[in-house]
Amino acid sequence: MLIRLLALAFPLLLATRSFADESAWPEFRGPSGDGIAADADLPIAIDQSVITWQTPIHGKGWSSPVVWKDQIWLTTATADGKRMSVVCIDRMSGRIVHDKVLIENKEPSSCHPMNSYASPTPVIEEGRVYVHFGAYLTACLDTASADLVWERRDFECDHYRGPASSPILYDGKIFIAFDGIDVQFVVALDAQTGETLWRKKRSIDYGTDIGDQMKAYGTAEVINVNGQDQLIYPSAVATIAYDPQTGNEIWTVYHGGMNASARPILVDGTLLLSNGLGAIVAVLAGGKGNITDSNIVWSSKKSVAKRSSPIVVGDLIFMVTDEGILTCRELDSGEIVWKHRLQGTFAASPIYASGRLYFFNMDGEILTLLPIRSYSPLAETTLGDGFMASPAVAGNQLFLRSKSMLYCIEK
């Protein structure tokens, strides 16, 4: 139901990376890693009337689609994890171009029902797509033929409830975290060859020997602090900043938690880190060694999402908890400006486009909202059978992966 339309201009976040194709959505949460697609012109109400095409996707997979030029790629798997696949869809028509089984497992490890065997989001660049299935497989494929360029099956890690950390691409390197119940480490691979450039064990005092409290599902972000690149990698209990060239540790901040899955967000020198157990901290980026006591600006445990990532517009942070508590809070203090209870359960991360926020729940309900200091919904609609995967935006197209379908949405 359309309520009202208001065109607003909001300050944009400073992206830490740039890509050759401005309309690309090359990795988890987009080109700037924060869910921002400010220049996209999307419909207000997302429903059946604005679907350009829809394509069924077999299996069960929570990975987000990634987009480069005329291609969309995503991963999927059978619910029992015995077959793991990659799928390429033509962006204009929705036609499946490639559907390739990459792994066949006789006895896959266990996976939590809320997770899937294809949760890590791929990374794409010109001519190549990089897919990751945790310890099962990391591979590079040619985007024209879907042929394997290289693959790695030699990393051992007990993900226990299934893998979910997404790789990122930076400076010719693929960065991946393996935070399992038995081992916790970060690797940098040469994107051209797949060879290991460096591997670093997590030097974190977890305060326990219980492996289940050491797992995490974090995706990294590369930032620049005073001319120095820093690879920010969340884990259980703490987040570590590494030198992306060498893997040497720069700083560590302890914030508690486990199962961390939200991607770090940098705004005006401050990092927002969600710990996976319902807490968020704001940390001044920079320093050396343990910066817990010196660099935490504020923290909050009030109505903080465990799965869905936060999103920042101007001086406000918006997030929705798993249980549907939507909050707007101050960026500089973390104080809640307003709070509203939504229906349903949430796992997908929101996006910001066309001056509006979009939220998607596990029952297929979609909320369009103005990012202002009062609860101002624009549309509440329903589409498909529910959303676990976070959306992608390229140009003026929105790509939504439901539990069974991929939708192309545009005006």
ChimeraX attribute file (.defattr): number of C-alpha atoms within 10 A of each C-alpha:
attribute: neighborCount
match mode: 1-to-1
recipient: residues
	/A:1	12
	/A:2	12
	/A:3	12
	/A:4	11
	/A:5	12
	/A:6	9
	/A:7	9
	/A:8	11
	/A:9	10
	/A:10	14
	/A:11	9
	/A:12	13
	/A:13	17
	/A:14	10
	/A:15	15
	/A:16	14
	/A:17	14
	/A:18	9
	/A:19	13
	/A:20	9
	/A:21	16
	/A:22	12
	/A:23	19
	/A:24	23
	/A:25	31
	/A:26	30
	/A:27	25
	/A:28	30
	/A:29	26
	/A:30	23
	/A:31	22
	/A:32	23
	/A:33	23
	/A:34	25
	/A:35	27
	/A:36	25
	/A:37	26
	/A:38	19
	/A:39	14
	/A:40	19
	/A:41	17
	/A:42	21
	/A:43	18
	/A:44	25
	/A:45	21
	/A:46	24
	/A:47	18
	/A:48	15
	/A:49	10
	/A:50	16
	/A:51	16
	/A:52	16
	/A:53	16
	/A:54	18
	/A:55	16
	/A:56	14
	/A:57	20
	/A:58	16
	/A:59	20
	/A:60	22
	/A:61	28
	/A:62	27
	/A:63	27
	/A:64	30
	/A:65	31
	/A:66	29
	/A:67	30
	/A:68	24
	/A:69	17
	/A:70	11
	/A:71	20
	/A:72	26
	/A:73	29
	/A:74	28
	/A:75	31
	/A:76	27
	/A:77	25
	/A:78	16
	/A:79	18
	/A:80	17
	/A:81	23
	/A:82	15
	/A:83	18
	/A:84	25
	/A:85	22
	/A:86	21
	/A:87	19
	/A:88	23
	/A:89	22
	/A:90	16
	/A:91	21
	/A:92	13
	/A:93	13
	/A:94	19
	/A:95	13
	/A:96	17
	/A:97	17
	/A:98	17
	/A:99	18
	/A:100	15
	/A:101	14
	/A:102	17
	/A:103	16
	/A:104	14
	/A:105	12
	/A:106	9
	/A:107	9
	/A:108	14
	/A:109	16
	/A:110	15
	/A:111	17
	/A:112	11
	/A:113	10
	/A:114	10
	/A:115	17
	/A:116	26
	/A:117	33
	/A:118	30
	/A:119	27
	/A:120	29
	/A:121	31
	/A:122	30
	/A:123	27
	/A:124	25
	/A:125	20
	/A:126	13
	/A:127	12
	/A:128	20
	/A:129	24
	/A:130	26
	/A:131	26
	/A:132	27
	/A:133	28
	/A:134	28
	/A:135	18
	/A:136	21
	/A:137	16
	/A:138	20
	/A:139	19
	/A:140	24
	/A:141	19
	/A:142	15
	/A:143	21
	/A:144	13
	/A:145	10
	/A:146	19
	/A:147	12
	/A:148	15
	/A:149	15
	/A:150	16
	/A:151	17
	/A:152	16
	/A:153	12
	/A:154	10
	/A:155	12
	/A:156	13
	/A:157	18
	/A:158	20
	/A:159	25
	/A:160	16
	/A:161	19
	/A:162	25
	/A:163	28
	/A:164	28
	/A:165	28
	/A:166	27
	/A:167	28
	/A:168	24
	/A:169	23
	/A:170	14
	/A:171	10
	/A:172	11
	/A:173	22
	/A:174	21
	/A:175	25
	/A:176	24
	/A:177	28
	/A:178	28
	/A:179	29
	/A:180	27
	/A:181	19
	/A:182	17
	/A:183	16
	/A:184	23
	/A:185	16
	/A:186	17
	/A:187	20
	/A:188	26
	/A:189	19
	/A:190	16
	/A:191	21
	/A:192	13
	/A:193	12
	/A:194	18
	/A:195	15
	/A:196	14
	/A:197	16
	/A:198	16
	/A:199	17
	/A:200	16
	/A:201	14
	/A:202	19
	/A:203	12
	/A:204	17
	/A:205	12
	/A:206	19
	/A:207	10
	/A:208	9
	/A:209	11
	/A:210	11
	/A:211	17
	/A:212	17
	/A:213	17
	/A:214	24
	/A:215	27
	/A:216	28
	/A:217	27
	/A:218	31
	/A:219	26
	/A:220	28
	/A:221	25
	/A:222	24
	/A:223	22
	/A:224	15
	/A:225	12
	/A:226	9
	/A:227	7
	/A:228	11
	/A:229	16
	/A:230	23
	/A:231	22
	/A:232	27
	/A:233	23
	/A:234	33
	/A:235	33
	/A:236	29
	/A:237	24
	/A:238	23
	/A:239	25
	/A:240	22
	/A:241	27
	/A:242	21
	/A:243	16
	/A:244	21
	/A:245	14
	/A:246	12
	/A:247	19
	/A:248	13
	/A:249	18
	/A:250	17
	/A:251	20
	/A:252	23
	/A:253	23
	/A:254	22
	/A:255	23
	/A:256	20
	/A:257	23
	/A:258	25
	/A:259	26
	/A:260	27
	/A:261	25
	/A:262	26
	/A:263	27
	/A:264	24
	/A:265	27
	/A:266	26
	/A:267	20
	/A:268	9
	/A:269	14
	/A:270	19
	/A:271	20
	/A:272	25
	/A:273	28
	/A:274	35
	/A:275	30
	/A:276	27
	/A:277	18
	/A:278	19
	/A:279	19
	/A:280	25
	/A:281	22
	/A:282	24
	/A:283	22
	/A:284	20
	/A:285	23
	/A:286	20
	/A:287	14
	/A:288	10
	/A:289	13
	/A:290	14
	/A:291	17
	/A:292	16
	/A:293	9
	/A:294	11
	/A:295	16
	/A:296	19
	/A:297	16
	/A:298	16
	/A:299	18
	/A:300	16
	/A:301	13
	/A:302	14
	/A:303	20
	/A:304	25
	/A:305	29
	/A:306	26
	/A:307	24
	/A:308	26
	/A:309	28
	/A:310	28
	/A:311	21
	/A:312	25
	/A:313	21
	/A:314	15
	/A:315	13
	/A:316	21
	/A:317	21
	/A:318	24
	/A:319	23
	/A:320	32
	/A:321	23
	/A:322	21
	/A:323	17
	/A:324	19
	/A:325	19
	/A:326	20
	/A:327	24
	/A:328	25
	/A:329	19
	/A:330	17
	/A:331	20
	/A:332	13
	/A:333	13
	/A:334	20
	/A:335	17
	/A:336	17
	/A:337	16
	/A:338	15
	/A:339	17
	/A:340	12
	/A:341	12
	/A:342	16
	/A:343	11
	/A:344	15
	/A:345	21
	/A:346	28
	/A:347	25
	/A:348	24
	/A:349	27
	/A:350	26
	/A:351	26
	/A:352	24
	/A:353	20
	/A:354	19
	/A:355	20
	/A:356	24
	/A:357	22
	/A:358	23
	/A:359	24
	/A:360	31
	/A:361	28
	/A:362	20
	/A:363	19
	/A:364	20
	/A:365	23
	/A:366	21
	/A:367	20
	/A:368	25
	/A:369	19
	/A:370	22
	/A:371	23
	/A:372	18
	/A:373	12
	/A:374	12
	/A:375	16
	/A:376	13
	/A:377	19
	/A:378	20
	/A:379	19
	/A:380	19
	/A:381	16
	/A:382	17
	/A:383	18
	/A:384	19
	/A:385	15
	/A:386	22
	/A:387	28
	/A:388	29
	/A:389	26
	/A:390	26
	/A:391	29
	/A:392	27
	/A:393	31
	/A:394	22
	/A:395	17
	/A:396	17
	/A:397	20
	/A:398	24
	/A:399	24
	/A:400	24
	/A:401	30
	/A:402	28
	/A:403	22
	/A:404	16
	/A:405	16
	/A:406	22
	/A:407	23
	/A:408	21
	/A:409	22
	/A:410	20
	/A:411	15
